[in-house]
């Protein structure tokens, strides 16, 4: 049996990779095109960017301990 290639990624990183591939396809191949009587319209870039931002935040959250996230330290040296 042949393995199906259009499966939904099981991980957040896999979904992020799929969204990045979709963004690439739209930017390189165009939003839509028509050949003869057939036409193809790809996903909206604005929605893809929103999905990518959300998935990037989820991946970042998965890779942290949760302790002091988004915490920065500044050191000011007196002169």
ABEGO torsion letter per residue (X at the ends): XBBBABBBBABAAAAAAAAAAAAAAAAAAEABBBBEABBBBBBBAAAAAAAAAAAAAAAAAAABAGBGBGBBBBBBBBX
